[in-house]
Amino acid sequence: MLSTPLPEPPRTSVELVLAPLLNGKTPYRVDFLYTVASPWMVLLRCHNPGGRLEWLLARDLLALGMSTEVGEGDVRVVPDTDHVWISFTGPEGTAFLCFDRGELDRALSATETLVRPGTESELTDWDTAFAALANPA
């Protein structure tokens, strides 16, 4: 009896562990999380000895930051030859994460395989989004 393998379900998320350097010196664990349910955003989950910090960043901000300095306020992205620096400013100060350019590029490319840039709105349930805005929990 021949059996046909079931097709793989379509991927709907990217989950990677990246290893940037904190303040350019100390290896640091950062989870890079992306889901088609929130196609404009990338979640960077930073693991600290005292707990986790999570930052939501616009995917297009990260993509643009691969080639030019972008951002203002709490988050800035600054590329250099082999690295991409992301600075996060909060009430307790500023942290600088130095990502390997190739590693971050592969992570962004994986998101673009799931959702091509410019097609994010096609995946958004606008009725649900507007209802959530009109009736915050």
Secondary structure, 3 states (H helix, E strand, C coil): CCCCCCCCCCCCEEEEEECCEECCCEECCEEEEEECCCCCEEEEEEEECCEEEEEEEEHHHHHHCCCCCEEECCEEEEECCCEEEEEEEECCEEEEEEEEHHHHHHHHHHHHHHCCCCCHHHHCCHHHHHHHHHCCC
